Amino acid sequence: MDPNWESGVMKRRHKVFAAAVIAIVIITVVIFYRENSQEWRHYQKSYNTKLADKLNKPEFQSEPIRIKQVWLTKLNTTDRCILCHLGVENPLFVNESQPFTTHPGDILKTHPIDKFGCTVCHQGDGQAVTVEATHGVVHHLNRQLLAAEYVQASCVKCHVELHDTSLKDDKFADVGVETFLKGRSLTFQNNCRLCHNINGDGGNIGPELTGFGSRTELAFSLIHDFVHVEGPHTKAQWEYEHFLDPQKIVPGNRELNFPPTIMPNFGLSHEKARALTIYVLSLRDYKVDAIPYEYIAKKRFDQTTSRPVKSTK
């Protein structure tokens, strides 16, 4: 065997080995940096510092930084929102900014996080661990995040009596669904049911809205054009802008022989358009949502058990 050839082979092997070691070191450093510079780690450190200051207990600053989550087997979901929203149940943080502030209102007194979590109301991706993947428009999600008053669209998942128009609005004064109730009233004031079937009541000139809120973003986008939508391309935004100006959003297309919408422009204010959007998003398909019976408001059980059984004879 030629010693020069053997020496050359060994040198090449040494170079490959050295390059592999350097690559492994670089990858290790990158992974270490990425894991230790994630947003949630920064938020937890900041929260621990704030909590230590508020309680005057410096030891809280050394609290371990770790993944925090709520595992809800009955709802078949895992929520990691508390990974960043650490003060959501802490009254000491009521005046702090997001993501540390206390949850507004008293809703958590009757809807504890360890039973309901966050995404059953707010939707979004409960397993994500970055701000980008949980807030704003996330195109891979079928259930976009519902924030602020838009979360009222989720109340009907459990409180089905909200669709019972025989109950006066003051029955829900303490529930926090004012915008939803306004949207519900507007559907009657504007005679929406003349064209749209809503929960078994209405016409068939326009699309049926029953179960609209449970339709996925993908299913909606496949049959709706977003070309004229100025805001984020989501189901909620499409509906909101459509309520403001139906002809602008659905002007029709002569080349495709697609007629413009026949829905009248009611001259709605932004507030009314938002209320109607929240209402149509609240039209749920209970088979799709699959909320366990024990989560449904007691009135639902009362209505179901007291309903007369029709004869099949």
Secondary structure, 3 states (H helix, E strand, C coil): CCHHHHHHHHHHHHHHHHHHHHHHHHHHHHHHHHHHCCHHHHHHHHHHHHHHHHHCCHHHHHCCCCCCCEEECCCCEEECHHHCCCCCCCHHHCCCCCCCCCCCCCHHHHCCHHHHCCHHHHCCCCCCCCCCCCCCCCCCCCCCCCCHHHHHHHHHHCCHHHHCCCCCHHHHCCCCCHHHHHHHHHHHHCCHHHCCCECCECCCCCCCCCCHHHCCHHHHHCCCCCCCCCCCCCHHHHHHHHHHCHHHHCCCECCCCECCCCCCCCCCCHHHHHHHHHHHHCCCCHHHHCCCHHHCCHHHHHHHHHCCCCCCC
